[in-house]
Amino acid sequence: MRHGNALLKFISPNDAGLTGSHQCGFYMPVPVWAMYTPHPPKAGRNDKHPVAILWQDGRITESVITWYGAAKHEYRLTRFGRDFPFLNADMVGDLLVLIPKSLNEFIAYVFDYDEDIEELQSALGVESFQNWGVYQNGVASKVESEDECVARLIRKSAGVYADFPSGDAFSEAARKVLQACLKNLSELTPDETLMRAIETEYQLFQSVERVVCQNLVAGRLFRSIDEFIQTALTILNRRKARAGRSFENHVEYLLTKAGIPHKMRPALGTDGRPDILIPSEEAYSDLSWPESGLFVIGLKTTCKDRWRQVLNEGRRVKAKHILTLQQGITANQLKEMQEAGVSLIVPKALHNRYPKAWQSNLLDMHGFMETVKQRLTFR
């Protein structure tokens, strides 16, 4: 391979448009974008790059590599013309090899025999265990997995902080990491996005905490027990405050992204200050606005003991909701909530932590948001 560069990919149902994708085309590996396009992966924009590809049967396709950064985070190679033989259901499992002669010209081969595939991979020292294998500058290169990308960017992000940033900055930084590393982020459900964002922010916080708090505790001789306790309490209180703020920030982001009008922590006078009011304070105060179009939501990372707090907030709305990350609640407590008119919203991945007989009563983020949209259409 004279040019010393090649991209190897097993053709998948996603490429052939068999899993819900309406546009057939090969997904390209984001970490090595410079091998095949001059357009870096910038969020918020789409970029197209034309390429001419010489295929093994002698045909030449005037194709295009598109960076989708406005709504997704992926590169895709498309436009092969009619009767293109190398991208259909029968090709799933075949090995595609793209050899960049330049950024504008590729040579492409599709291998369908096991012996040919094994011989080629052995010769190059490349195996496509995941989405891609890369042979770059004459040697096998590693394409970073999504989790490895997240871990790397977290380490990089943590290194720039000399002190703790605000909770909003933490949440924004976590989402930027996910946008840079997860090619299918836009395809995740609200439940999956929420859980992934919270997990990523926690990992980022831990990394920053190790850097910033090192000087507070490492090798330090405390002058008294009280000084030691005060330092420990500062760290613990910061952890608790961060967890609640992270949860709130990512929920607000998802509501905004879904186009659901809402108010965070509205002041309702004698009716308290709920965590979220949908759609607005004005609607709540408008007695002609039907109660079915109002939602009072409490955000509780845990709610075994504190769920009753929501009962005194937004008293005009009888049916309350609590969105929680609680890892399971007893059947008796769930029954008490039901009798009090409180519905639980729990990310789908946590439903199996609850008593089986009650799982069907749990809402998830996606289902709740769809219900809200439907009820708000009456206006």
C-alpha positions in Angstrom: 0.0 0.0 0.0 2.1 2.8 -1.4 0.4 5.7 0.4 0.7 4.1 3.8 -2.9 5.1 4.8 -6.1 3.1 4.8 -9.4 3.0 6.6 -11.0 -0.4 7.2 -14.6 -0.8 8.1 -17.0 -3.7 8.3 -20.2 -2.7 6.5 -23.1 -2.5 9.0 -26.9 -2.3 8.9 -26.5 1.4 9.7 -24.5 2.0 6.6 -27.0 0.2 4.4 -29.9 2.1 5.9 -31.5 -1.0 7.5 -31.9 0.3 11.1 -34.0 3.3 10.6 -31.6 5.5 8.6 -33.2 6.8 5.4 -29.9 7.8 3.9 -27.4 5.1 3.0 -23.8 6.0 3.4 -20.7 5.0 5.3 -20.1 6.6 8.7 -16.5 7.9 8.9 -14.3 7.8 12.1 -14.3 11.2 13.7 -10.9 11.0 15.5 -8.9 10.7 12.2 -10.9 13.2 10.2 -7.8 14.8 8.9 -7.1 11.7 6.8 -10.1 12.3 4.5 -11.5 15.9 4.9 -10.2 19.4 5.4 -13.2 20.2 7.6 -12.7 19.7 11.4 -15.6 18.5 13.5 -17.1 21.8 14.6 -20.4 21.9 16.5 -23.3 23.8 15.1 -22.4 23.6 11.4 -22.5 21.2 8.4 -19.6 21.0 5.9 -19.4 19.1 2.6 -16.3 17.9 0.9 -16.4 16.3 -2.6 -14.2 13.2 -3.3 -13.7 11.0 -6.3 -13.5 7.3 -5.5 -12.1 4.6 -7.8 -13.8 1.3 -7.0 -12.5 -2.2 -7.6 -14.7 -2.8 -10.6 -13.4 0.3 -12.4 -16.3 2.7 -11.7 -15.6 6.1 -10.3 -18.1 7.8 -8.1 -18.3 11.5 -7.5 -19.1 11.2 -3.8 -19.2 13.6 -0.9 -18.0 13.5 2.8 -20.4 15.6 4.9 -19.7 16.7 8.5 -23.0 16.9 10.3 -22.4 19.2 13.3 -25.7 21.1 13.5 -27.9 18.3 14.8 -25.5 15.4 15.1 -21.8 14.7 15.5 -20.7 12.5 12.6 -19.0 12.3 9.2 -20.7 10.4 6.5 -19.6 9.3 3.0 -22.5 9.4 0.5 -23.5 9.8 -3.1 -22.6 6.7 -5.1 -25.0 6.9 -7.9 -27.6 4.5 -9.2 -27.0 0.7 -9.2 -24.1 1.0 -6.8 -23.3 -2.6 -5.9 -21.3 -2.2 -2.7 -23.9 -0.9 -0.3 -26.9 -3.0 0.3 -28.3 -5.7 2.7 -26.2 -8.4 1.0 -23.0 -6.5 1.8 -23.5 -6.3 5.6 -20.4 -7.9 7.2 -18.1 -7.3 4.2 -14.9 -5.3 4.7 -14.6 -1.9 3.1 -11.1 -0.5 2.6 -10.6 3.1 1.7 -7.2 4.3 0.6 -6.8 8.1 0.5 -4.5 9.1 -2.4 -5.3 12.7 -1.3 -8.1 14.5 0.4 -9.9 14.6 -2.9 -9.2 11.1 -4.3 -9.8 7.6 -2.8 -9.3 4.1 -4.0 -11.9 1.7 -2.5 -12.2 -2.1 -2.2 -14.9 -4.3 -0.7 -13.8 -7.8 0.4 -16.4 -10.5 1.0 -14.4 -13.7 1.5 -13.2 -14.5 5.1 -9.8 -15.6 3.8 -9.2 -12.3 2.0 -10.4 -10.3 5.0 -8.2 -12.2 7.5 -5.1 -12.0 5.2 -5.5 -8.2 4.7 -6.0 -7.5 8.4 -3.0 -9.7 9.3 -0.8 -8.1 6.7 -1.6 -4.6 7.9 -1.8 -5.5 11.6 -5.2 -3.9 11.8 -8.4 -5.4 13.2 -11.8 -3.7 13.1 -13.2 -4.9 16.4 -15.4 -1.8 16.7 -16.4 0.6 13.9 -13.1 1.2 12.2 -9.5 0.0 11.8 -6.9 2.6 10.8 -3.6 2.0 9.0 -1.8 5.4 9.1 1.7 6.3 8.0 2.6 2.7 7.4 1.5 1.4 10.8 -1.7 0.3 12.5 -3.3 3.1 14.5 -5.9 3.0 17.2 -9.3 4.6 16.7 -10.4 6.0 20.1 -13.6 4.5 21.5 -16.3 6.9 22.8 -15.5 6.1 26.4 -11.8 6.6 25.8 -12.5 9.9 24.1 -14.7 11.0 27.1 -11.9 10.0 29.6 -9.3 11.9 27.6 -11.3 15.1 27.3 -12.2 15.0 31.0 -8.5 14.8 31.8 -7.7 17.6 29.5 -10.6 19.8 30.8 -9.7 19.2 34.4 -6.2 20.3 33.9 -7.2 23.9 33.0 -8.9 24.6 36.4 -7.0 26.1 39.3 -10.2 26.4 41.2 -13.8 25.1 41.0 -15.8 26.6 38.2 -19.5 27.4 38.7 -22.1 24.6 38.5 -23.4 25.9 35.2 -19.8 25.8 33.8 -19.4 22.2 35.0 -22.6 21.1 33.2 -21.7 22.9 30.0 -18.3 21.4 30.0 -19.7 17.9 30.4 -22.1 18.4 27.5 -19.3 19.6 25.3 -17.3 16.5 26.1 -20.2 14.3 25.1 -20.8 16.4 21.9 -17.2 15.8 20.9 -17.1 12.1 21.6 -20.6 10.6 21.1 -21.4 10.4 17.4 -25.0 9.3 18.1 -25.6 11.8 20.9 -28.5 13.4 19.0 -30.2 10.0 18.7 -30.2 9.2 22.4 -33.5 9.4 24.3 -33.9 12.2 26.9 -33.5 9.5 29.6 -30.2 8.3 28.1 -28.9 11.8 27.6 -29.7 12.8 31.2 -28.0 9.8 32.6 -24.9 10.2 30.4 -24.6 13.9 31.1 -24.9 13.4 34.8 -22.3 10.6 34.8 -19.9 12.6 32.7 -20.2 15.7 34.8 -19.5 13.6 37.9 -16.4 12.2 36.3 -15.3 15.7 35.4 -16.0 17.0 38.9 -13.9 14.1 40.4 -11.0 15.0 38.2 -11.1 18.7 39.1 -11.5 17.9 42.7 -8.4 15.7 42.7 -6.4 18.6 41.2 -7.9 21.5 43.3 -8.2 19.7 46.6 -4.8 18.1 46.5 -3.1 21.1 48.2 -5.8 21.2 50.9 -5.1 17.7 52.2 -2.0 16.1 50.7 0.8 16.1 53.3 -0.9 18.8 55.3 -0.6 18.8 59.1 -3.9 20.1 60.5 -3.6 22.3 63.6 -6.6 20.9 65.2 -9.4 18.4 64.9 -11.8 21.3 64.2 -9.7 22.5 61.3 -9.6 19.0 59.8 -13.4 18.6 60.2 -14.0 22.0 58.6 -11.9 21.1 55.6 -13.7 17.8 55.2 -17.1 19.4 55.6 -16.2 22.0 52.9 -15.4 19.1 50.5 -18.5 17.1 51.4 -20.9 20.1 51.1 -19.4 21.0 47.7 -20.1 17.5 46.5 -23.7 17.5 47.7 -24.4 21.0 46.2 -22.8 20.0 42.9 -24.9 16.8 42.6 -28.2 18.7 42.9 -27.1 21.6 40.6 -25.9 19.1 38.0 -29.3 17.3 38.0 -31.1 20.6 37.7 -28.9 22.0 34.9 -29.2 19.0 32.6 -33.0 18.7 33.1 -33.4 22.3 32.2 -31.2 21.8 29.1 -33.4 18.9 28.0 -36.6 20.8 28.5 -35.3 23.7 26.5 -34.0 21.5 23.8 -37.4 19.8 23.5 -39.1 23.3 23.2 -41.1 22.9 26.4 -41.8 26.2 28.1 -40.9 26.2 31.7 -39.8 28.3 34.7 -37.1 27.1 37.0 -37.7 27.9 40.7 -40.6 30.3 40.2 -41.7 32.5 43.1 -45.4 31.7 43.7 -45.9 33.6 46.9 -47.8 31.5 49.5 -47.7 28.6 47.0 -44.0 28.2 47.5 -41.1 27.8 45.0 -41.2 24.6 43.1 -38.2 23.4 41.2 -39.9 23.5 37.9 -43.2 25.0 36.8 -44.6 24.3 33.3 -45.4 26.3 31.3 -45.0 29.7 33.2 -45.9 31.8 36.2 -48.4 33.7 34.1 -50.3 30.5 33.2 -50.3 29.5 36.8 -51.8 32.8 37.9 -54.4 32.7 35.0 -57.4 31.0 36.5 -58.8 30.4 33.1 -55.8 28.2 32.3 -56.9 24.6 32.8 -55.1 22.7 35.6 -54.4 19.8 33.1 -52.0 22.2 31.3 -50.0 23.0 34.4 -47.2 20.9 35.8 -45.4 21.2 39.1 -42.2 19.2 39.2 -39.8 18.5 42.1 -36.3 17.5 41.4 -34.9 15.1 43.9 -31.7 13.1 43.5 -33.1 11.0 46.3 -36.7 11.2 47.5 -37.4 8.4 50.0 -37.8 10.9 52.8 -38.2 14.3 51.1 -40.9 13.6 48.5 -43.6 15.2 50.7 -42.0 18.6 50.2 -43.6 18.9 46.8 -47.1 18.7 48.2 -46.8 22.3 49.6 -45.5 23.8 46.3 -47.8 25.0 43.6 -50.9 24.1 45.5 -53.2 25.0 42.6 -52.0 21.8 40.8 -53.2 18.8 42.7 -51.3 16.1 40.7 -47.6 16.6 41.4 -44.6 15.1 39.7 -41.2 14.3 41.1 -38.2 13.6 38.8 -35.7 11.6 40.7 -32.5 9.6 40.3 -33.4 7.5 43.4 -32.1 3.9 43.0 -35.3 2.2 44.1 -38.1 2.9 46.6 -40.2 0.4 48.6 -43.7 -0.6 47.5 -45.1 1.0 50.7 -43.5 4.4 49.9 -44.7 4.2 46.3 -48.2 3.5 47.5 -48.1 6.6 49.8 -46.9 8.7 46.9 -49.7 7.5 44.7 -52.3 8.1 47.3 -51.0 11.7 47.7 -51.3 12.3 44.0 -47.5 12.3 43.3 -46.2 10.6 40.1 -42.6 9.6 39.8 -40.5 10.3 36.8 -37.5 8.0 36.7 -34.9 7.6 33.9 -35.7 4.4 32.1 -32.4 2.7 33.0 -33.4 2.8 36.7 -36.9 1.3 36.4 -35.6 -2.2 37.1 -34.4 -1.0 40.6 -38.0 -0.5 41.7 -40.5 -3.2 42.8 -41.7 -5.1 39.7 -45.4 -4.6 40.5 -44.9 -0.8 40.5 -42.6 -0.4 37.4 -45.6 0.1 35.1 -46.7 3.1 37.2 -43.3 4.9 36.7 -42.9 7.6 34.1 -39.7 8.1 32.2 -38.4 11.4 30.8 -39.4 10.7 27.2 -42.9 9.7 28.1 -43.4 12.6 30.5 -42.2 15.2 28.0 -44.5 13.8 25.3 -47.4 14.0 27.6 -46.5 17.6 28.4 -46.4 18.5 24.7 -49.7 17.0 24.1 -51.5 18.8 26.9 -50.0 22.1 26.0 -51.4 22.0 22.4 -54.8 23.0 23.7 -53.8 26.6 23.6 
